Amino acid sequence: MTDIFDRAQELDELHREAALAAHRRESCGQSYSHCADCGEPIPEKRRQCVPGCTRCIDCQNEHEERSAR
């Protein structure tokens, strides 16, 4: 049996997740149609899955490897 505090926590979590999702949609900006590094087209599926992406997956991997060093 759930009590009022359990329900309040569930509602709080739902509101937090909705707020975070809205923030991600608004702050990510528009994805590039072509990679900023190599100029190749960025696949539509990547642009939908990673809003605001500016690189193709290969260039992004290279960028992350260089940044890690």
C-alpha positions in Angstrom: 0.0 0.0 0.0 1.5 3.3 -1.0 1.1 6.3 1.2 1.1 10.0 0.4 4.9 10.3 0.7 5.5 7.6 -1.9 3.1 9.2 -4.3 4.8 12.6 -3.7 8.2 11.1 -4.5 6.8 9.5 -7.7 5.3 12.8 -8.9 8.5 14.6 -8.0 10.5 12.1 -10.1 8.1 12.4 -13.1 8.3 16.2 -13.0 12.1 16.2 -12.7 12.4 13.8 -15.7 10.1 16.0 -17.8 12.0 19.1 -16.9 15.3 17.5 -17.8 14.0 16.2 -21.1 12.6 19.7 -22.0 16.0 21.3 -21.1 17.9 18.8 -23.3 15.5 19.6 -26.2 15.9 23.3 -25.8 19.6 23.6 -25.0 21.1 21.2 -27.5 20.3 23.3 -30.6 20.0 22.1 -34.1 22.2 19.2 -35.4 24.5 19.9 -38.3 23.6 18.2 -41.6 27.3 17.7 -42.4 30.2 17.0 -40.1 32.1 20.1 -39.0 35.4 18.2 -39.3 35.3 16.1 -42.4 32.3 17.6 -44.2 30.6 14.2 -44.8 26.8 14.0 -44.3 25.7 13.1 -40.7 23.1 10.3 -40.9 19.6 11.3 -40.0 19.4 8.6 -37.3 22.4 10.1 -35.5 21.0 13.6 -35.7 17.7 12.4 -34.2 19.4 10.4 -31.4 22.0 13.0 -30.5 20.4 16.4 -30.8 22.9 19.2 -31.4 25.6 16.9 -32.9 28.2 18.6 -35.0 30.4 15.6 -36.0 29.9 12.3 -37.7 30.5 9.3 -35.4 34.0 8.6 -36.7 35.1 12.2 -36.2 33.4 12.3 -32.8 35.3 9.2 -31.7 38.6 10.7 -32.8 37.8 14.0 -31.0 37.0 12.2 -27.8 40.2 10.1 -28.0 42.3 13.3 -28.5 40.5 15.0 -25.7 41.1 12.0 -23.3 44.9 12.3 -23.8 
